[in-house]
Amino acid sequence: MTVLAALALMLAACAEEHKALKNPALACQTMECICVEPEPPILDDPEMAVVLWAENGDAYCPEGFELRSATPEQSEFLRKHGG
């Protein structure tokens, strides 16, 4: 039973990792974020872009992208592309 509970918690954490942020302007000031295509084709990886910053410090994305917390793989993309 404990193993099943732990597995359920891990799956929930993984599912939460890929959701859009509730308050991206604030969250992205304290954690690494990335802009991703919100609904990529089923078998394709989503397109990615670096986060843009408004003069007031709010994070935002180019049109057609949404802010999400960056996974370790996406962090590598950000390092390569100046994010």
C-alpha positions, 0 to 999 in steps of 0.5 A: 500500500505504501508503494502505491501511495508513493507511486501516485505521489511521484506521478502527480508531481510529474504531471504538475511539472508540465502544467502552465504556471498559475502566476508566471510573472512572479514564479519566473522571477524565482525559478527557471522558466521557459516558453513552450508551445501550449498544444504540440502535435501528439508525437512531436516535442513542443517548440521552445523559446526563451522567456522575455522580460517586460520593463516592469520585471514581468516575464512573458513569452512570444505570441503562441507560447506560454510560460512553464517551469523548465525541466532539466532538459529544457534548462539545457536549451536555455543555456544554449540559447541565452535564456 
